[in-house]
């Protein structure tokens, strides 16, 4: 992963695919900036999602844990 500086807010963030992943984190977050062209620009997760990246990641983790806890377990 490369360390980059957000072109919008100046935050330093990691850019690139995490180990074991095929694509960068930015492909998993929605670009919520209406008609915002990211070509040639690197923006942090919060700028890409208008400040909701942390909330979205937390909600995904909660839903994943709920699914894991509610899954039917077969014991032998």
PDB file of N, CA, C and O in Angstrom:
ATOM      1  N   UNK A   1       0.840  -1.183   0.000  1.00  0.00           N
ATOM      2  CA  UNK A   1       0.000   0.000   0.000  1.00  0.00           C
ATOM      3  C   UNK A   1       0.884   1.245   0.000  1.00  0.00           C
ATOM      4  O   UNK A   1       1.944   1.285   0.625  1.00  0.00           O
ATOM      5  N   UNK A   2       0.418   2.235  -0.708  1.00  0.00           N
ATOM      6  CA  UNK A   2       1.130   3.508  -0.766  1.00  0.00           C
ATOM      7  C   UNK A   2       0.474   4.500   0.178  1.00  0.00           C
ATOM      8  O   UNK A   2      -0.736   4.449   0.396  1.00  0.00           O
ATOM      9  N   UNK A   3       1.268   5.399   0.735  1.00  0.00           N
ATOM     10  CA  UNK A   3       0.734   6.493   1.548  1.00  0.00           C
ATOM     11  C   UNK A   3       0.518   7.682   0.617  1.00  0.00           C
ATOM     12  O   UNK A   3       1.447   8.125  -0.058  1.00  0.00           O
ATOM     13  N   UNK A   4      -0.692   8.187   0.583  1.00  0.00           N
ATOM     14  CA  UNK A   4      -1.029   9.339  -0.241  1.00  0.00           C
ATOM     15  C   UNK A   4      -1.651  10.424   0.613  1.00  0.00           C
ATOM     16  O   UNK A   4      -2.072  10.184   1.745  1.00  0.00           O
ATOM     17  N   UNK A   5      -1.702  11.610   0.059  1.00  0.00           N
ATOM     18  CA  UNK A   5      -2.364  12.726   0.719  1.00  0.00           C
ATOM     19  C   UNK A   5      -3.624  13.051  -0.072  1.00  0.00           C
ATOM     20  O   UNK A   5      -3.578  13.214  -1.291  1.00  0.00           O
ATOM     21  N   UNK A   6      -4.746  13.144   0.629  1.00  0.00           N
ATOM     22  CA  UNK A   6      -6.030  13.430  -0.009  1.00  0.00           C
ATOM     23  C   UNK A   6      -5.976  14.782  -0.711  1.00  0.00           C
ATOM     24  O   UNK A   6      -5.573  15.783  -0.119  1.00  0.00           O
ATOM     25  N   UNK A   7      -6.388  14.804  -1.982  1.00  0.00           N
ATOM     26  CA  UNK A   7      -6.414  16.042  -2.753  1.00  0.00           C
ATOM     27  C   UNK A   7      -7.473  17.020  -2.256  1.00  0.00           C
ATOM     28  O   UNK A   7      -7.425  18.204  -2.587  1.00  0.00           O
ATOM     29  N   UNK A   8      -8.430  16.535  -1.465  1.00  0.00           N
ATOM     30  CA  UNK A   8      -9.500  17.402  -0.973  1.00  0.00           C
ATOM     31  C   UNK A   8      -9.211  17.989   0.403  1.00  0.00           C
ATOM     32  O   UNK A   8      -9.311  19.201   0.594  1.00  0.00           O
ATOM     33  N   UNK A   9      -8.843  17.121   1.384  1.00  0.00           N
ATOM     34  CA  UNK A   9      -8.722  17.600   2.771  1.00  0.00           C
ATOM     35  C   UNK A   9      -7.298  17.545   3.325  1.00  0.00           C
ATOM     36  O   UNK A   9      -7.036  18.106   4.389  1.00  0.00           O
ATOM     37  N   UNK A  10      -6.379  16.886   2.632  1.00  0.00           N
ATOM     38  CA  UNK A  10      -5.000  16.829   3.092  1.00  0.00           C
ATOM     39  C   UNK A  10      -4.687  15.685   4.043  1.00  0.00           C
ATOM     40  O   UNK A  10      -3.562  15.595   4.535  1.00  0.00           O
ATOM     41  N   UNK A  11      -5.643  14.814   4.315  1.00  0.00           N
ATOM     42  CA  UNK A  11      -5.431  13.668   5.193  1.00  0.00           C
ATOM     43  C   UNK A  11      -4.504  12.664   4.512  1.00  0.00           C
ATOM     44  O   UNK A  11      -4.636  12.410   3.314  1.00  0.00           O
ATOM     45  N   UNK A  12      -3.564  12.090   5.272  1.00  0.00           N
ATOM     46  CA  UNK A  12      -2.718  11.023   4.749  1.00  0.00           C
ATOM     47  C   UNK A  12      -3.470   9.708   4.930  1.00  0.00           C
ATOM     48  O   UNK A  12      -3.999   9.427   6.005  1.00  0.00           O
ATOM     49  N   UNK A  13      -3.511   8.904   3.866  1.00  0.00           N
ATOM     50  CA  UNK A  13      -4.247   7.641   3.919  1.00  0.00           C
ATOM     51  C   UNK A  13      -3.530   6.589   3.085  1.00  0.00           C
ATOM     52  O   UNK A  13      -2.664   6.909   2.271  1.00  0.00           O
ATOM     53  N   UNK A  14      -3.905   5.315   3.301  1.00  0.00           N
ATOM     54  CA  UNK A  14      -3.338   4.212   2.537  1.00  0.00           C
ATOM     55  C   UNK A  14      -4.103   4.038   1.236  1.00  0.00           C
ATOM     56  O   UNK A  14      -5.333   4.062   1.215  1.00  0.00           O
ATOM     57  N   UNK A  15      -3.364   3.863   0.161  1.00  0.00           N
ATOM     58  CA  UNK A  15      -3.967   3.643  -1.144  1.00  0.00           C
ATOM     59  C   UNK A  15      -3.454   2.318  -1.682  1.00  0.00           C
ATOM     60  O   UNK A  15      -2.251   2.059  -1.669  1.00  0.00           O
ATOM     61  N   UNK A  16      -4.353   1.496  -2.145  1.00  0.00           N
ATOM     62  CA  UNK A  16      -3.964   0.225  -2.731  1.00  0.00           C
ATOM     63  C   UNK A  16      -4.677  -0.934  -2.086  1.00  0.00           C
ATOM     64  O   UNK A  16      -5.418  -0.772  -1.117  1.00  0.00           O
ATOM     65  N   UNK A  17      -4.445  -2.090  -2.629  1.00  0.00           N
ATOM     66  CA  UNK A  17      -5.092  -3.301  -2.136  1.00  0.00           C
ATOM     67  C   UNK A  17      -4.389  -3.800  -0.889  1.00  0.00           C
ATOM     68  O   UNK A  17      -3.160  -3.827  -0.820  1.00  0.00           O
ATOM     69  N   UNK A  18      -5.179  -4.192   0.091  1.00  0.00           N
ATOM     70  CA  UNK A  18      -4.631  -4.794   1.309  1.00  0.00           C
ATOM     71  C   UNK A  18      -4.126  -6.188   0.965  1.00  0.00           C
ATOM     72  O   UNK A  18      -4.564  -6.781  -0.020  1.00  0.00           O
ATOM     73  N   UNK A  19      -3.205  -6.717   1.771  1.00  0.00           N
ATOM     74  CA  UNK A  19      -2.718  -8.076   1.510  1.00  0.00           C
ATOM     75  C   UNK A  19      -3.879  -9.069   1.441  1.00  0.00           C
ATOM     76  O   UNK A  19      -4.762  -9.071   2.299  1.00  0.00           O
ATOM     77  N   UNK A  20      -3.863  -9.902   0.417  1.00  0.00           N
ATOM     78  CA  UNK A  20      -4.916 -10.896   0.243  1.00  0.00           C
ATOM     79  C   UNK A  20      -6.129 -10.395  -0.526  1.00  0.00           C
ATOM     80  O   UNK A  20      -7.046 -11.171  -0.797  1.00  0.00           O
ATOM     81  N   UNK A  21      -6.155  -9.127  -0.880  1.00  0.00           N
ATOM     82  CA  UNK A  21      -7.286  -8.568  -1.638  1.00  0.00           C
ATOM     83  C   UNK A  21      -6.837  -8.309  -3.076  1.00  0.00           C
ATOM     84  O   UNK A  21      -5.665  -8.040  -3.340  1.00  0.00           O
ATOM     85  N   UNK A  22      -7.783  -8.396  -3.982  1.00  0.00           N
ATOM     86  CA  UNK A  22      -7.470  -8.209  -5.395  1.00  0.00           C
ATOM     87  C   UNK A  22      -7.546  -6.756  -5.846  1.00  0.00           C
ATOM     88  O   UNK A  22      -6.913  -6.374  -6.831  1.00  0.00           O
ATOM     89  N   UNK A  23      -8.314  -5.950  -5.133  1.00  0.00           N
ATOM     90  CA  UNK A  23      -8.488  -4.575  -5.568  1.00  0.00           C
ATOM     91  C   UNK A  23      -8.426  -3.614  -4.379  1.00  0.00           C
ATOM     92  O   UNK A  23      -8.491  -4.028  -3.222  1.00  0.00           O
ATOM     93  N   UNK A  24      -8.304  -2.370  -4.683  1.00  0.00           N
ATOM     94  CA  UNK A  24      -8.156  -1.316  -3.663  1.00  0.00           C
ATOM     95  C   UNK A  24      -9.455  -1.122  -2.872  1.00  0.00           C
ATOM     96  O   UNK A  24     -10.546  -1.405  -3.369  1.00  0.00           O
ATOM     97  N   UNK A  25      -9.320  -0.639  -1.647  1.00  0.00           N
ATOM     98  CA  UNK A  25     -10.465  -0.367  -0.781  1.00  0.00           C
ATOM     99  C   UNK A  25     -11.457   0.574  -1.444  1.00  0.00           C
ATOM    100  O   UNK A  25     -12.655   0.494  -1.176  1.00  0.00           O
ATOM    101  N   UNK A  26     -10.974   1.471  -2.311  1.00  0.00           N
ATOM    102  CA  UNK A  26     -11.882   2.462  -2.901  1.00  0.00           C
ATOM    103  C   UNK A  26     -12.927   1.827  -3.809  1.00  0.00           C
ATOM    104  O   UNK A  26     -13.962   2.433  -4.086  1.00  0.00           O
ATOM    105  N   UNK A  27     -12.661   0.615  -4.269  1.00  0.00           N
ATOM    106  CA  UNK A  27     -13.646  -0.082  -5.103  1.00  0.00           C
ATOM    107  C   UNK A  27     -14.807  -0.616  -4.259  1.00  0.00           C
ATOM    108  O   UNK A  27     -15.856  -0.964  -4.802  1.00  0.00           O
ATOM    109  N   UNK A  28     -14.627  -0.683  -2.943  1.00  0.00           N
ATOM    110  CA  UNK A  28     -15.667  -1.200  -2.056  1.00  0.00           C
ATOM    111  C   UNK A  28     -16.530  -0.094  -1.452  1.00  0.00           C
ATOM    112  O   UNK A  28     -17.578  -0.380  -0.874  1.00  0.00           O
ATOM    113  N   UNK A  29     -16.110   1.154  -1.576  1.00  0.00           N
ATOM    114  CA  UNK A  29     -16.880   2.268  -1.031  1.00  0.00           C
ATOM    115  C   UNK A  29     -17.562   3.017  -2.165  1.00  0.00           C
ATOM    116  O   UNK A  29     -16.980   3.185  -3.237  1.00  0.00           O
ATOM    117  N   UNK A  30     -18.774   3.461  -1.941  1.00  0.00           N
ATOM    118  CA  UNK A  30     -19.449   4.218  -3.001  1.00  0.00           C
ATOM    119  C   UNK A  30     -18.889   5.632  -3.113  1.00  0.00           C
ATOM    120  O   UNK A  30     -18.529   6.254  -2.113  1.00  0.00           O
ATOM    121  N   UNK A  31     -18.823   6.121  -4.333  1.00  0.00           N
ATOM    122  CA  UNK A  31     -18.454   7.511  -4.557  1.00  0.00           C
ATOM    123  C   UNK A  31     -19.737   8.319  -4.437  1.00  0.00           C
ATOM    124  O   UNK A  31     -20.552   8.341  -5.359  1.00  0.00           O
ATOM    125  N   UNK A  32     -19.912   8.976  -3.315  1.00  0.00           N
ATOM    126  CA  UNK A  32     -21.161   9.691  -3.039  1.00  0.00           C
ATOM    127  C   UNK A  32     -21.100  11.153  -3.472  1.00  0.00           C
ATOM    128  O   UNK A  32     -22.024  11.925  -3.217  1.00  0.00           O
ATOM    129  N   UNK A  33     -20.011  11.519  -4.123  1.00  0.00           N
ATOM    130  CA  UNK A  33     -19.858  12.902  -4.578  1.00  0.00           C
ATOM    131  C   UNK A  33     -20.505  13.017  -5.955  1.00  0.00           C
ATOM    132  O   UNK A  33     -19.952  12.533  -6.943  1.00  0.00           O
ATOM    133  N   UNK A  34     -21.639  13.637  -6.025  1.00  0.00           N
ATOM    134  CA  UNK A  34     -22.394  13.752  -7.272  1.00  0.00           C
ATOM    135  C   UNK A  34     -21.516  14.267  -8.413  1.00  0.00           C
ATOM    136  O   UNK A  34     -20.906  15.330  -8.304  1.00  0.00           O
ATOM    137  N   UNK A  35     -21.457  13.520  -9.486  1.00  0.00           N
ATOM    138  CA  UNK A  35     -20.704  13.850 -10.698  1.00  0.00           C
ATOM    139  C   UNK A  35     -19.251  14.211 -10.416  1.00  0.00           C
ATOM    140  O   UNK A  35     -18.670  15.032 -11.125  1.00  0.00           O
ATOM    141  N   UNK A  36     -18.663  13.611  -9.394  1.00  0.00           N
ATOM    142  CA  UNK A  36     -17.274  13.869  -9.050  1.00  0.00           C
ATOM    143  C   UNK A  36     -16.407  12.854  -9.776  1.00  0.00           C
ATOM    144  O   UNK A  36     -16.525  11.653  -9.533  1.00  0.00           O
ATOM    145  N   UNK A  37     -15.548  13.315 -10.651  1.00  0.00           N
ATOM    146  CA  UNK A  37     -14.681  12.434 -11.425  1.00  0.00           C
ATOM    147  C   UNK A  37     -13.402  12.188 -10.650  1.00  0.00           C
ATOM    148  O   UNK A  37     -12.656  13.127 -10.371  1.00  0.00           O
ATOM    149  N   UNK A  38     -13.139  10.926 -10.296  1.00  0.00           N
ATOM    150  CA  UNK A  38     -11.949  10.596  -9.525  1.00  0.00           C
ATOM    151  C   UNK A  38     -10.721  10.376 -10.395  1.00  0.00           C
ATOM    152  O   UNK A  38      -9.628  10.177  -9.865  1.00  0.00           O
ATOM    153  N   UNK A  39     -10.869  10.405 -11.702  1.00  0.00           N
ATOM    154  CA  UNK A  39      -9.726  10.177 -12.581  1.00  0.00           C
ATOM    155  C   UNK A  39      -8.640  11.222 -12.311  1.00  0.00           C
ATOM    156  O   UNK A  39      -8.874  12.425 -12.416  1.00  0.00           O
ATOM    157  N   UNK A  40      -7.462  10.738 -11.964  1.00  0.00           N
ATOM    158  CA  UNK A  40      -6.342  11.641 -11.715  1.00  0.00           C
ATOM    159  C   UNK A  40      -6.323  12.240 -10.325  1.00  0.00           C
ATOM    160  O   UNK A  40      -5.416  13.005  -9.998  1.00  0.00           O
ATOM    161  N   UNK A  41      -7.302  11.910  -9.501  1.00  0.00           N
ATOM    162  CA  UNK A  41      -7.376  12.438  -8.137  1.00  0.00           C
ATOM    163  C   UNK A  41      -7.417  11.281  -7.164  1.00  0.00           C
ATOM    164  O   UNK A  41      -8.013  10.240  -7.443  1.00  0.00           O
ATOM    165  N   UNK A  42      -6.784  11.467  -6.029  1.00  0.00           N
ATOM    166  CA  UNK A  42      -6.896  10.487  -4.951  1.00  0.00           C
ATOM    167  C   UNK A  42      -7.501  11.184  -3.753  1.00  0.00           C
ATOM    168  O   UNK A  42      -6.981  12.192  -3.276  1.00  0.00           O
ATOM    169  N   UNK A  43      -8.599  10.641  -3.275  1.00  0.00           N
ATOM    170  CA  UNK A  43      -9.266  11.208  -2.110  1.00  0.00           C
ATOM    171  C   UNK A  43      -9.398  10.139  -1.040  1.00  0.00           C
ATOM    172  O   UNK A  43      -9.492   8.951  -1.347  1.00  0.00           O
ATOM    173  N   UNK A  44      -9.406  10.562   0.211  1.00  0.00           N
ATOM    174  CA  UNK A  44      -9.508   9.636   1.339  1.00  0.00           C
ATOM    175  C   UNK A  44     -10.925   9.058   1.413  1.00  0.00           C
ATOM    176  O   UNK A  44     -11.841   9.572   0.771  1.00  0.00           O
ATOM    177  N   UNK A  45     -11.102   7.988   2.197  1.00  0.00           N
ATOM    178  CA  UNK A  45     -12.435   7.377   2.298  1.00  0.00           C
ATOM    179  C   UNK A  45     -13.517   8.360   2.748  1.00  0.00           C
ATOM    180  O   UNK A  45     -14.637   8.322   2.239  1.00  0.00           O
ATOM    181  N   UNK A  46     -13.191   9.239   3.697  1.00  0.00           N
ATOM    182  CA  UNK A  46     -14.214  10.174   4.175  1.00  0.00           C
ATOM    183  C   UNK A  46     -14.618  11.185   3.108  1.00  0.00           C
ATOM    184  O   UNK A  46     -15.795  11.526   2.994  1.00  0.00           O
ATOM    185  N   UNK A  47     -13.661  11.662   2.331  1.00  0.00           N
ATOM    186  CA  UNK A  47     -14.015  12.602   1.265  1.00  0.00           C
ATOM    187  C   UNK A  47     -14.798  11.908   0.157  1.00  0.00           C
ATOM    188  O   UNK A  47     -15.701  12.503  -0.431  1.00  0.00           O
ATOM    189  N   UNK A  48     -14.457  10.649  -0.132  1.00  0.00           N
ATOM    190  CA  UNK A  48     -15.169   9.913  -1.176  1.00  0.00           C
ATOM    191  C   UNK A  48     -16.615   9.660  -0.773  1.00  0.00           C
ATOM    192  O   UNK A  48     -17.506   9.661  -1.623  1.00  0.00           O
ATOM    193  N   UNK A  49     -16.855   9.443   0.514  1.00  0.00           N
ATOM    194  CA  UNK A  49     -18.203   9.102   0.981  1.00  0.00           C
ATOM    195  C   UNK A  49     -18.857  10.240   1.753  1.00  0.00           C
ATOM    196  O   UNK A  49     -19.817  10.026   2.493  1.00  0.00           O
ATOM    197  N   UNK A  50     -18.346  11.423   1.581  1.00  0.00           N
ATOM    198  CA  UNK A  50     -18.881  12.615   2.242  1.00  0.00           C
ATOM    199  C   UNK A  50     -18.959  12.449   3.759  1.00  0.00           C
ATOM    200  O   UNK A  50     -19.938  12.851   4.387  1.00  0.00           O
ATOM    201  N   UNK A  51     -17.918  11.854   4.337  1.00  0.00           N
ATOM    202  CA  UNK A  51     -17.815  11.744   5.789  1.00  0.00           C
ATOM    203  C   UNK A  51     -18.497  10.546   6.409  1.00  0.00           C
ATOM    204  O   UNK A  51     -18.602  10.469   7.633  1.00  0.00           O
ATOM    205  N   UNK A  52     -18.966   9.608   5.601  1.00  0.00           N
ATOM    206  CA  UNK A  52     -19.692   8.474   6.176  1.00  0.00           C
ATOM    207  C   UNK A  52     -18.931   7.154   6.101  1.00  0.00           C
ATOM    208  O   UNK A  52     -19.500   6.112   6.427  1.00  0.00           O
ATOM    209  N   UNK A  53     -17.680   7.161   5.689  1.00  0.00           N
ATOM    210  CA  UNK A  53     -16.917   5.915   5.519  1.00  0.00           C
ATOM    211  C   UNK A  53     -16.835   5.118   6.819  1.00  0.00           C
ATOM    212  O   UNK A  53     -17.095   3.914   6.818  1.00  0.00           O
ATOM    213  N   UNK A  54     -16.481   5.762   7.915  1.00  0.00           N
ATOM    214  CA  UNK A  54     -16.337   5.051   9.190  1.00  0.00           C
ATOM    215  C   UNK A  54     -17.663   4.440   9.631  1.00  0.00           C
ATOM    216  O   UNK A  54     -17.689   3.311  10.121  1.00  0.00           O
ATOM    217  N   UNK A  55     -18.757   5.169   9.462  1.00  0.00           N
ATOM    218  CA  UNK A  55     -20.073   4.657   9.831  1.00  0.00           C
ATOM    219  C   UNK A  55     -20.451   3.448   8.970  1.00  0.00           C
ATOM    220  O   UNK A  55     -21.026   2.481   9.468  1.00  0.00           O
ATOM    221  N   UNK A  56     -20.122   3.510   7.671  1.00  0.00           N
ATOM    222  CA  UNK A  56     -20.457   2.406   6.772  1.00  0.00           C
ATOM    223  C   UNK A  56     -19.658   1.159   7.109  1.00  0.00           C
ATOM    224  O   UNK A  56     -20.208   0.058   7.119  1.00  0.00           O
ATOM    225  N   UNK A  57     -18.362   1.314   7.385  1.00  0.00           N
ATOM    226  CA  UNK A  57     -17.524   0.169   7.738  1.00  0.00           C
ATOM    227  C   UNK A  57     -17.996  -0.455   9.044  1.00  0.00           C
ATOM    228  O   UNK A  57     -18.051  -1.679   9.163  1.00  0.00           O
ATOM    229  N   UNK A  58     -18.339   0.382  10.028  1.00  0.00           N
ATOM    230  CA  UNK A  58     -18.826  -0.123  11.316  1.00  0.00           C
ATOM    231  C   UNK A  58     -20.133  -0.889  11.126  1.00  0.00           C
ATOM    232  O   UNK A  58     -20.316  -1.957  11.711  1.00  0.00           O
ATOM    233  N   UNK A  59     -21.041  -0.352  10.314  1.00  0.00           N
ATOM    234  CA  UNK A  59     -22.320  -1.019  10.066  1.00  0.00           C
ATOM    235  C   UNK A  59     -22.111  -2.363   9.368  1.00  0.00           C
ATOM    236  O   UNK A  59     -22.806  -3.332   9.676  1.00  0.00           O
ATOM    237  N   UNK A  60     -21.168  -2.432   8.440  1.00  0.00           N
ATOM    238  CA  UNK A  60     -20.880  -3.699   7.756  1.00  0.00           C
ATOM    239  C   UNK A  60     -20.363  -4.739   8.741  1.00  0.00           C
ATOM    240  O   UNK A  60     -20.753  -5.905   8.681  1.00  0.00           O
ATOM    241  N   UNK A  61     -19.482  -4.316   9.653  1.00  0.00           N
ATOM    242  CA  UNK A  61     -18.939  -5.243  10.647  1.00  0.00           C
ATOM    243  C   UNK A  61     -20.036  -5.762  11.570  1.00  0.00           C
ATOM    244  O   UNK A  61     -20.049  -6.945  11.909  1.00  0.00           O
ATOM    245  N   UNK A  62     -20.955  -4.889  11.980  1.00  0.00           N
ATOM    246  CA  UNK A  62     -22.060  -5.288  12.849  1.00  0.00           C
ATOM    247  C   UNK A  62     -22.942  -6.298  12.123  1.00  0.00           C
ATOM    248  O   UNK A  62     -23.314  -7.321  12.697  1.00  0.00           O
ATOM    249  N   UNK A  63     -23.282  -6.016  10.855  1.00  0.00           N
ATOM    250  CA  UNK A  63     -24.125  -6.938  10.084  1.00  0.00           C
ATOM    251  C   UNK A  63     -23.432  -8.283   9.888  1.00  0.00           C
ATOM    252  O   UNK A  63     -24.079  -9.327   9.968  1.00  0.00           O
ATOM    253  N   UNK A  64     -22.125  -8.269   9.633  1.00  0.00           N
ATOM    254  CA  UNK A  64     -21.384  -9.516   9.456  1.00  0.00           C
ATOM    255  C   UNK A  64     -21.417 -10.346  10.736  1.00  0.00           C
ATOM    256  O   UNK A  64     -21.622 -11.559  10.691  1.00  0.00           O
ATOM    257  N   UNK A  65     -21.215  -9.689  11.875  1.00  0.00           N
ATOM    258  CA  UNK A  65     -21.239 -10.391  13.154  1.00  0.00           C
ATOM    259  C   UNK A  65     -22.635 -10.959  13.425  1.00  0.00           C
ATOM    260  O   UNK A  65     -22.764 -12.077  13.923  1.00  0.00           O
ATOM    261  N   UNK A  66     -23.674 -10.194  13.099  1.00  0.00           N
ATOM    262  CA  UNK A  66     -25.041 -10.667  13.281  1.00  0.00           C
ATOM    263  C   UNK A  66     -25.311 -11.891  12.419  1.00  0.00           C
ATOM    264  O   UNK A  66     -25.938 -12.847  12.874  1.00  0.00           O
ATOM    265  N   UNK A  67     -24.836 -11.864  11.169  1.00  0.00           N
ATOM    266  CA  UNK A  67     -25.019 -13.023  10.294  1.00  0.00           C
ATOM    267  C   UNK A  67     -24.291 -14.239  10.848  1.00  0.00           C
ATOM    268  O   UNK A  67     -24.829 -15.345  10.841  1.00  0.00           O
ATOM    269  N   UNK A  68     -23.070 -14.036  11.326  1.00  0.00           N
ATOM    270  CA  UNK A  68     -22.296 -15.146  11.885  1.00  0.00           C
ATOM    271  C   UNK A  68     -22.966 -15.727  13.124  1.00  0.00           C
ATOM    272  O   UNK A  68     -22.975 -16.944  13.311  1.00  0.00           O
ATOM    273  N   UNK A  69     -23.523 -14.873  13.963  1.00  0.00           N
ATOM    274  CA  UNK A  69     -24.179 -15.330  15.194  1.00  0.00           C
ATOM    275  C   UNK A  69     -25.505 -16.012  14.927  1.00  0.00           C
ATOM    276  O   UNK A  69     -25.919 -16.880  15.696  1.00  0.00           O
ATOM    277  N   UNK A  70     -26.180 -15.635  13.848  1.00  0.00           N
ATOM    278  CA  UNK A  70     -27.492 -16.212  13.574  1.00  0.00           C
ATOM    279  C   UNK A  70     -27.424 -17.406  12.624  1.00  0.00           C
ATOM    280  O   UNK A  70     -28.445 -18.036  12.351  1.00  0.00           O
ATOM    281  N   UNK A  71     -26.245 -17.718  12.123  1.00  0.00           N
ATOM    282  CA  UNK A  71     -26.104 -18.847  11.191  1.00  0.00           C
ATOM    283  C   UNK A  71     -26.392 -20.156  11.923  1.00  0.00           C
ATOM    284  O   UNK A  71     -26.055 -20.324  13.095  1.00  0.00           O
ATOM    285  N   UNK A  72     -27.014 -21.063  11.207  1.00  0.00           N
ATOM    286  CA  UNK A  72     -27.316 -22.386  11.764  1.00  0.00           C
ATOM    287  C   UNK A  72     -26.001 -23.170  11.828  1.00  0.00           C
ATOM    288  O   UNK A  72     -25.282 -23.300  10.836  1.00  0.00           O
ATOM    289  N   UNK A  73     -25.720 -23.672  12.987  1.00  0.00           N
ATOM    290  CA  UNK A  73     -24.493 -24.424  13.176  1.00  0.00           C
ATOM    291  C   UNK A  73     -24.838 -25.910  13.280  1.00  0.00           C
ATOM    292  O   UNK A  73     -25.717 -26.302  14.048  1.00  0.00           O
ATOM    293  N   UNK A  74     -24.147 -26.716  12.512  1.00  0.00           N
ATOM    294  CA  UNK A  74     -24.353 -28.153  12.556  1.00  0.00           C
ATOM    295  C   UNK A  74     -23.220 -28.753  13.385  1.00  0.00           C
ATOM    296  O   UNK A  74     -22.043 -28.578  13.070  1.00  0.00           O
ATOM    297  N   UNK A  75     -23.590 -29.452  14.435  1.00  0.00           N
ATOM    298  CA  UNK A  75     -22.579 -30.102  15.268  1.00  0.00           C
ATOM    299  C   UNK A  75     -22.699 -31.602  15.095  1.00  0.00           C
ATOM    300  O   UNK A  75     -23.788 -32.141  14.901  1.00  0.00           O
ATOM    301  N   UNK A  76     -21.578 -32.250  15.169  1.00  0.00           N
ATOM    302  CA  UNK A  76     -21.578 -33.715  14.990  1.00  0.00           C
ATOM    303  C   UNK A  76     -20.953 -34.358  16.182  1.00  0.00           C
ATOM    304  O   UNK A  76     -20.851 -35.583  16.240  1.00  0.00           O
TER     305      UNK A  76
END
